[in-house]
Amino acid sequence: MVLDNYRIHHAEKLQSFLKKNPRLQLVFLPKYSPELNPVEGLWKWLKRDVVNNVFFSKFYHIRTHVAAFMKRINRHPLEVIDRLLTWV
């Protein structure tokens, strides 16, 4: 499994789990390398299209807009993959 270096990915509980499950190997991306992690492009896209310069008076409004964004991009998965692989 490929992971970024977020602190929780190095937690003690995870280490004990990995010892019990040696078939699972973690490969960590270099620190400060968002260009290697396509999900960072998704967050950037979501922020730009959904929450940038917008005031939401209620939390559920944010959830509604994020859900609509996810539904919209899931209609065209190959376009999303292309966009995320070239987001940098």
PASEBA-1860 file (N, C-alpha, C; in nm, 3 decimals):
! residues 88
1> MVLDNYRI> 0.085/-0.116/0.000/0.000/0.000/0.000/0.090/0.123/0.000 ~ 0.058/0.219/-0.085/0.135/0.343/-0.095/0.065/0.449/-0.012 ~ 0.141/0.514/0.075/0.086/0.615/0.167/0.173/0.739/0.168 ~ 0.113/0.849/0.208/0.195/0.967/0.235/0.252/0.952/0.376 ~ 0.323/1.049/0.421/0.389/1.040/0.552/0.310/1.103/0.665 ~ 0.179/1.105/0.651/0.096/1.159/0.759/0.126/1.083/0.888 ~ 0.129/1.155/0.999/0.169/1.098/1.128/0.095/0.970/1.164 ~ -0.033/0.967/1.138/-0.113/0.851/1.178/-0.069/0.724/1.105
9> HHAEKLQS> -0.008/0.739/0.989/0.039/0.623/0.914/0.161/0.557/0.977 ~ 0.215/0.619/1.079/0.331/0.564/1.151/0.294/0.528/1.295 ~ 0.166/0.523/1.325/0.120/0.502/1.463/0.162/0.366/1.517 ~ 0.176/0.359/1.648/0.215/0.236/1.716/0.117/0.122/1.688 ~ -0.012/0.153/1.692/-0.112/0.049/1.667/-0.099/-0.008/1.526 ~ -0.064/0.077/1.432/-0.046/0.031/1.295/0.075/-0.062/1.287 ~ 0.181/-0.029/1.358/0.301/-0.111/1.357/0.272/-0.252/1.410 ~ 0.194/-0.260/1.517/0.160/-0.392/1.570/0.072/-0.469/1.472
17> FLKKNPRL> -0.018/-0.399/1.404/-0.102/-0.464/1.302/-0.016/-0.519/1.189 ~ 0.083/-0.441/1.145/0.171/-0.485/1.037/0.252/-0.607/1.076 ~ 0.293/-0.615/1.201/0.367/-0.733/1.247/0.280/-0.858/1.242 ~ 0.152/-0.842/1.270/0.059/-0.956/1.266/0.017/-0.991/1.123 ~ 0.037/-0.898/1.031/-0.005/-0.917/0.891/0.112/-0.886/0.797 ~ 0.211/-0.974/0.793/0.333/-0.944/0.718/0.315/-0.935/0.566 ~ 0.202/-0.984/0.515/0.179/-0.972/0.371/0.154/-0.828/0.328 ~ 0.107/-0.746/0.420/0.081/-0.605/0.389/0.210/-0.526/0.409
25> QLVFLPKY> 0.255/-0.462/0.303/0.375/-0.379/0.311/0.338/-0.236/0.276 ~ 0.390/-0.145/0.352/0.365/-0.003/0.329/0.484/0.059/0.258 ~ 0.453/0.138/0.158/0.556/0.215/0.086/0.519/0.361/0.105 ~ 0.610/0.436/0.163/0.582/0.577/0.193/0.638/0.668/0.085 ~ 0.555/0.763/0.044/0.600/0.865/-0.049/0.700/0.955/0.022 ~ 0.790/1.018/-0.051/0.881/1.113/0.013/0.802/1.228/0.075 ~ 0.855/1.284/0.182/0.790/1.397/0.247/0.785/1.516/0.152 ~ 0.679/1.593/0.167/0.659/1.715/0.089/0.662/1.688/-0.062
33> SPELNPVE> 0.587/1.585/-0.103/0.582/1.553/-0.246/0.437/1.532/-0.291 ~ 0.354/1.636/-0.282/0.214/1.619/-0.320/0.196/1.583/-0.467 ~ 0.296/1.614/-0.550/0.285/1.581/-0.692/0.283/1.430/-0.717 ~ 0.327/1.353/-0.618/0.326/1.207/-0.630/0.199/1.145/-0.575 ~ 0.112/1.226/-0.518/-0.010/1.176/-0.454/-0.131/1.237/-0.526 ~ -0.189/1.163/-0.621/-0.299/1.219/-0.701/-0.418/1.271/-0.622 ~ -0.442/1.219/-0.503/-0.557/1.266/-0.426/-0.540/1.413/-0.387 ~ -0.417/1.461/-0.378/-0.394/1.603/-0.349/-0.455/1.690/-0.459
41> GLWKWLKR> -0.447/1.643/-0.583/-0.510/1.715/-0.694/-0.661/1.718/-0.681 ~ -0.717/1.608/-0.631/-0.862/1.604/-0.610/-0.904/1.705/-0.504 ~ -0.829/1.714/-0.394/-0.862/1.812/-0.288/-0.852/1.953/-0.342 ~ -0.748/1.979/-0.422/-0.730/2.112/-0.479/-0.848/2.147/-0.572 ~ -0.888/2.050/-0.654/-1.000/2.068/-0.746/-1.130/2.092/-0.671 ~ -1.152/2.010/-0.568/-1.273/2.024/-0.487/-1.278/2.160/-0.420 ~ -1.168/2.201/-0.360/-1.165/2.332/-0.293/-1.193/2.444/-0.393 ~ -1.132/2.436/-0.511/-1.152/2.542/-0.609/-1.296/2.547/-0.659
49> DVVNNVFF> -1.355/2.431/-0.686/-1.490/2.426/-0.743/-1.602/2.438/-0.640 ~ -1.577/2.402/-0.516/-1.686/2.393/-0.418/-1.678/2.498/-0.308 ~ -1.563/2.514/-0.247/-1.560/2.597/-0.126/-1.482/2.728/-0.139 ~ -1.411/2.747/-0.249/-1.330/2.867/-0.263/-1.418/2.992/-0.273 ~ -1.394/3.088/-0.184/-1.467/3.216/-0.182/-1.618/3.199/-0.167 ~ -1.659/3.099/-0.093/-1.801/3.075/-0.070/-1.825/3.067/0.081 ~ -1.929/3.133/0.128/-1.967/3.122/0.268/-2.087/3.029/0.279 ~ -2.073/2.927/0.360/-2.183/2.834/0.385/-2.233/2.859/0.527
57> SKFYHIRT> -2.358/2.893/0.539/-2.412/2.925/0.672/-2.438/2.801/0.756 ~ -2.451/2.688/0.691/-2.476/2.562/0.762/-2.381/2.455/0.708 ~ -2.339/2.366/0.799/-2.246/2.260/0.760/-2.307/2.170/0.652 ~ -2.435/2.141/0.664/-2.496/2.049/0.567/-2.494/2.107/0.425 ~ -2.485/2.240/0.412/-2.472/2.298/0.278/-2.338/2.258/0.215 ~ -2.234/2.257/0.294/-2.103/2.213/0.244/-2.113/2.068/0.201 ~ -2.170/1.985/0.289/-2.185/1.842/0.257/-2.262/1.822/0.128 ~ -2.368/1.897/0.108/-2.450/1.885/-0.013/-2.369/1.921/-0.137
65> HVAAFMKR> -2.292/2.029/-0.129/-2.211/2.072/-0.244/-2.097/1.974/-0.272 ~ -2.034/1.923/-0.167/-1.927/1.825/-0.187/-1.985/1.696/-0.248 ~ -2.099/1.652/-0.200/-2.163/1.531/-0.255/-2.197/1.550/-0.403 ~ -2.246/1.668/-0.439/-2.279/1.696/-0.579/-2.153/1.695/-0.665 ~ -2.045/1.751/-0.613/-1.917/1.751/-0.684/-1.871/1.608/-0.708 ~ -1.874/1.525/-0.603/-1.830/1.386/-0.616/-1.917/1.309/-0.714 ~ -2.046/1.331/-0.709/-2.138/1.264/-0.802/-2.107/1.306/-0.946 ~ -2.081/1.435/-0.964/-2.051/1.487/-1.098/-1.921/1.427/-1.154
73> INRHPLEV> -1.815/1.424/-1.074/-1.688/1.374/-1.128/-1.690/1.222/-1.145 ~ -1.773/1.153/-1.067/-1.780/1.007/-1.081/-1.850/0.963/-1.210 ~ -1.916/1.054/-1.278/-1.980/1.019/-1.405/-1.877/1.000/-1.517 ~ -1.756/1.056/-1.498/-1.653/1.051/-1.603/-1.519/1.009/-1.542 ~ -1.509/0.885/-1.496/-1.388/0.843/-1.423/-1.258/0.853/-1.502 ~ -1.261/0.825/-1.630/-1.136/0.832/-1.707/-1.087/0.975/-1.721 ~ -1.178/1.069/-1.735/-1.139/1.211/-1.740/-1.082/1.255/-1.606 ~ -1.139/1.206/-1.499/-1.088/1.239/-1.365/-0.948/1.185/-1.348
81> IDRLLTWV> -0.926/1.061/-1.389/-0.792/1.001/-1.378/-0.692/1.084/-1.458 ~ -0.728/1.117/-1.582/-0.637/1.199/-1.665/-0.606/1.332/-1.597 ~ -0.707/1.395/-1.544/-0.686/1.525/-1.478/-0.598/1.512/-1.354 ~ -0.621/1.409/-1.275/-0.544/1.394/-1.152/-0.399/1.353/-1.180 ~ -0.376/1.284/-1.288/-0.239/1.244/-1.319/-0.159/1.359/-1.380 ~ -0.226/1.466/-1.417/-0.155/1.580/-1.476/-0.179/1.708/-1.398 ~ -0.219/1.698/-1.272/-0.260/1.817/-1.196/-0.145/1.907/-1.158 ~ -0.025/1.857/-1.153/0.088/1.937/-1.105/0.129/2.040/-1.208
END
